[in-house]
Structures are given as structure tokens and as C-alpha cells.
């Protein structure tokens, strides 16, 4: 009994598709101004109908349902295009490519390693190294931390020695070559 109902639903979906596809595709094209996108929207709607089954109702109710569904899907498609367009405009300067994504990933990992190693330093030494990395010089660090410049230089030397032991050489040189 269930197989016959599925067959009947499949047959009725096929008939509805054959009867309404062209006019719905044209309707979608008129909204979207893109023939391929209009056809895709209508085909996706019919796939949904095949999966969920046709709604109950007579011919006019079904036709109205189909048109409203296509209209809503076209509006959703246009909203999606606006989001994509906005994203592309925002990223026009620094286009997101596989290389830039990979570079961002590597940068994030390297900064994570650096942060972890600085956090492992003695407390006062770590403070000095953080301020060095954001561009402070020894005098500015001394003022910020309310210590003598000689204390800052000692903590800086201590931090460099400890980080040189724990960080990979290329990461250490990248961040600290201007300080050395």
C-alpha cells in the first residue's frame, strides 16, 4: 500500500513539474533577471516538493502555492546575493584567497606560540617582553612599569635569553631581530 502511495505522489509531482516548470522558471527569471538562477530556484523548489510531497488542495490553490514559494525563494536568493556582494566589497582590498587564508592561519599559530612562551616567563620579565613587542622602548617601558631603565634592560636580556631557548629560531628572529 505504501509503495503505491509513493508511486502516486511521484507521478503527481512529475505531472505538476511538467505542467508548471516553464511558467515558474519564467516568473523566477523576471524577478531575478538571470535565467540560470531562475531555473535553479524552480528546480530546487521542485526537489523540495518531491521530498516533502505536494500540498493538499485543488489546482488554483496549488498554483498559488507554487508561485508564492518561487517568489519567496527568489527573494531569499536576492538577499543572499546582497550578502555575498557586501562581503566581496568589504574584502576587495585584501582579497581572500587560499594564500591569504593560509597566511592568516600561520600568523595566528605563530602568535599563539609566542604568547604561550611569553606567558611562561617570570611575571615581570613577561610584562617587559609584551611591551617590547608592541613597540615600546626601554625608557617608555620603565615609565609604564614604574621601574628603573636598568631593570628593564636586565629583564629584556633575561627574556631574550629564555625565549631564544624555547622558541623556534625563525620565530625568535622574526619578532626580535630589531631588538638584538
LOFI-493721 format. One record per residue (C-alpha): residue number from 0; residue in one letter; x negated, y negated, z. Coordinates in steps of 0.05 Angstrom, whole numbers, padded with zeros to 5 digits. Each point is the difference from the previous one (the first is absolute). Example, Ala and Ser with C-alpha at 12.3 -4.5 7.8 and 13.67 -1.06 7.14 Angstrom:
<kekols>
{0; a; {-00246; 00090; 00156}} {1; s; {-00027; -00069; -00013}} 
</kekols>
This chain:
<kekols>
{0; x; {00000; 00000; 00000}} {1; x; {-00057; -00049; 00018}} {2; x; {-00036; 00014; -00065}} {3; x; {00062; -00017; -00041}} {4; x; {00009; -00066; 00038}} {5; x; {-00074; -00019; -00012}} {6; x; {00008; 00018; -00074}} {7; x; {00064; -00042; -00003}} {8; x; {-00035; -00059; 00035}} {9; x; {-00059; 00006; -00048}} {10; x; {00046; 00002; -00060}} {11; x; {00040; -00061; 00023}} {12; x; {-00065; -00038; 00015}} {13; x; {-00024; 00016; -00070}} {14; x; {00065; -00025; -00030}} {15; x; {-00003; -00064; 00040}} {16; x; {-00072; -00010; -00021}} {17; x; {00017; 00010; -00074}} {18; x; {00060; -00046; 00005}} {19; x; {-00030; -00059; 00038}} {20; x; {-00076; 00002; -00009}} {21; x; {-00005; -00046; -00060}} {22; x; {00045; -00054; 00027}} {23; x; {-00031; 00003; 00069}} {24; x; {-00070; -00004; -00030}} {25; x; {00021; -00061; -00041}} {26; x; {00031; -00031; 00062}} {27; x; {-00065; 00011; 00039}} {28; x; {-00040; -00028; -00059}} {29; x; {00042; -00064; 00001}} {30; x; {-00014; -00009; 00074}} {31; x; {-00074; 00018; -00001}} {32; x; {-00019; -00025; -00070}} {33; x; {-00041; 00062; -00006}} {34; x; {00026; 00060; -00039}} {35; x; {-00047; 00052; 00030}} {36; x; {00013; -00024; 00071}} {37; x; {00074; 00000; -00013}} {38; x; {-00002; 00072; -00025}} {39; x; {-00042; 00020; 00060}} {40; x; {00050; -00030; 00048}} {41; x; {00059; 00035; -00033}} {42; x; {-00037; 00067; -00004}} {43; x; {-00019; -00005; 00074}} {44; x; {00073; -00014; 00017}} {45; x; {00022; 00062; -00038}} {46; x; {-00053; 00042; 00034}} {47; x; {00029; -00024; 00067}} {48; x; {00069; 00019; -00025}} {49; x; {-00023; 00069; -00022}} {50; x; {-00031; 00011; 00069}} {51; x; {00058; -00028; 00042}} {52; x; {00058; 00016; -00046}} {53; x; {00050; -00046; -00033}} {54; x; {00045; -00042; 00045}} {55; x; {00073; 00017; 00003}} {56; x; {00047; -00043; -00041}} {57; x; {00032; -00011; -00068}} {58; x; {-00035; -00026; -00063}} {59; x; {00005; -00074; 00016}} {60; x; {-00024; 00009; 00072}} {61; x; {-00059; 00041; -00024}} {62; x; {-00017; -00051; -00054}} {63; x; {00002; -00056; 00052}} {64; x; {-00043; 00040; 00047}} {65; x; {-00052; 00012; -00055}} {66; x; {-00003; -00073; -00020}} {67; x; {-00005; -00024; 00072}} {68; x; {-00054; 00051; 00014}} {69; x; {-00040; -00020; -00062}} {70; x; {00008; -00074; 00018}} {71; x; {-00025; 00012; 00071}} {72; x; {-00059; 00042; -00024}} {73; x; {-00018; -00055; -00050}} {74; x; {00001; -00052; 00055}} {75; x; {-00043; 00045; 00043}} {76; x; {-00048; 00008; -00058}} {77; x; {-00004; -00076; -00010}} {78; x; {-00013; -00010; 00075}} {79; x; {-00056; 00051; -00005}} {80; x; {-00029; -00037; -00060}} {81; x; {-00001; -00065; 00040}} {82; x; {-00037; 00034; 00057}} {83; x; {-00051; 00029; -00049}} {84; x; {-00007; -00067; -00035}} {85; x; {-00011; -00037; 00066}} {86; x; {-00052; 00052; 00021}} {87; x; {-00036; -00008; -00067}} {88; x; {-00001; -00076; 00006}} {89; x; {-00026; 00003; 00071}} {90; x; {-00055; 00047; -00022}} {91; x; {-00017; -00033; -00066}} {92; x; {-00063; -00032; 00028}} {93; x; {-00028; 00064; 00030}} {94; x; {00032; 00053; -00042}} {95; x; {00010; 00065; 00037}} {96; x; {-00038; 00053; -00036}} {97; x; {-00027; 00067; 00022}} {98; x; {-00068; -00032; 00010}} {99; x; {00027; -00056; 00045}} {100; x; {00041; 00050; 00040}} {101; x; {-00061; 00043; 00009}} {102; x; {-00042; -00061; 00019}} {103; x; {00052; -00020; 00052}} {104; x; {00000; 00071; 00028}} {105; x; {-00076; 00000; 00006}} {106; x; {-00001; -00069; 00031}} {107; x; {00051; 00021; 00052}} {108; x; {-00038; 00063; 00018}} {109; x; {-00067; -00038; 00005}} {110; x; {00031; -00053; 00044}} {111; x; {00030; 00054; 00043}} {112; x; {-00068; 00033; 00009}} {113; x; {-00032; -00067; 00017}} {114; x; {00054; -00018; 00050}} {115; x; {-00005; 00068; 00034}} {116; x; {-00076; -00006; 00007}} {117; x; {00004; -00072; 00026}} {118; x; {00054; 00021; 00050}} {119; x; {-00049; 00054; 00025}} {120; x; {-00053; -00053; 00017}} {121; x; {-00007; -00028; 00070}} {122; x; {00055; -00052; 00012}} {123; x; {-00041; -00065; -00004}} {124; x; {-00041; 00027; -00059}} {125; x; {00064; 00017; -00037}} {126; x; {00027; -00071; 00010}} {127; x; {-00063; -00029; -00030}} {128; x; {00001; 00047; -00060}} {129; x; {00073; -00015; -00015}} {130; x; {-00013; -00075; 00000}} {131; x; {-00061; 00010; -00044}} {132; x; {00042; 00037; -00051}} {133; x; {00050; -00056; -00006}} {134; x; {-00056; -00050; -00014}} {135; x; {-00019; -00031; 00067}} {136; x; {-00073; -00017; 00011}} {137; x; {-00037; 00012; 00066}} {138; x; {00013; -00070; 00027}} {139; x; {00075; 00004; -00016}} {140; x; {00005; 00069; 00032}} {141; x; {-00035; -00026; 00063}} {142; x; {00050; -00057; 00004}} {143; x; {00059; 00046; -00012}} {144; x; {-00022; 00051; 00052}} {145; x; {-00028; -00052; 00049}} {146; x; {-00069; 00032; 00002}} {147; x; {-00070; -00022; -00017}} {148; x; {-00023; 00006; -00073}} {149; x; {-00057; 00045; 00023}} {150; x; {00052; 00049; 00028}} {151; x; {00036; -00001; -00067}} {152; x; {-00065; 00015; -00037}} {153; x; {-00015; 00058; 00048}} {154; x; {00070; 00029; -00008}} {155; x; {-00005; -00009; -00075}} {156; x; {-00066; 00038; -00003}} {157; x; {00028; 00055; 00045}} {158; x; {00062; 00006; -00043}} {159; x; {-00039; 00003; -00065}} {160; x; {-00046; 00055; 00027}} {161; x; {00059; 00041; 00025}} {162; x; {00041; -00009; -00064}} {163; x; {-00059; 00016; -00044}} {164; x; {-00003; 00068; 00035}} {165; x; {00074; 00016; -00007}} {166; x; {00023; -00032; -00065}} {167; x; {-00017; 00029; -00069}} {168; x; {-00058; -00040; -00029}} {169; x; {00040; -00031; -00058}} {170; x; {00056; -00024; 00046}} {171; x; {-00050; -00029; 00049}} {172; x; {-00038; -00038; -00054}} {173; x; {00064; -00024; -00033}} {174; x; {00025; -00034; 00063}} {175; x; {-00065; -00020; 00034}} {176; x; {-00051; -00016; -00054}} {177; x; {00012; -00075; 00006}} {178; x; {-00014; 00005; 00075}} {179; x; {-00064; 00040; -00006}} 
</kekols>
